[in-house]
Amino acid sequence: MSSETAGPAFTPRHDHDRCVSRALETAAEVCRRQGARLTPQRRRVLELVWASHRPVGAYTLLEELRAEGINAAPPTVYRALDFLLEHGLIHRLESLNAFVGCTHPGKPHAGQFLVCRGCQEVAELDERRITRAVEASAADLGFSAEHHTVEISGLCDHCREHAGE
């Protein structure tokens, strides 16, 4: 695995509280540098996205906000998600129509995601060789790739062991 790998989801001794705390601190710094406002509601949506390393849908976020007594409507959640996407703080997984926190915020990159079909955890990779291969193959066909996301489904070690594979 590359040194660019930042997929703590499958790491057994992962300190998730520290992970979330670091993600929120980094988000505040990225927004400050970009002159963007990380409002309390946007911050809370980001925190909920980071609550686990599992993809979360917009309506699940809406339900969680409402359960906390926040009177949110779908457009409010979608605007917060759009802001977080625009500033590189989260990623949208197209195959799941859900969102995960970005492990490389503020750094332009094409994400590759390992999605466990057992536990639904996701690990983000930033493997430049994959990015270069996609861009080179696209260029060979006369296509200029502007954005791409690679989603790879499979089983993490834990789920594979419990499935007896």
Disulfide bonds with the S-S distance in Angstrom:
none
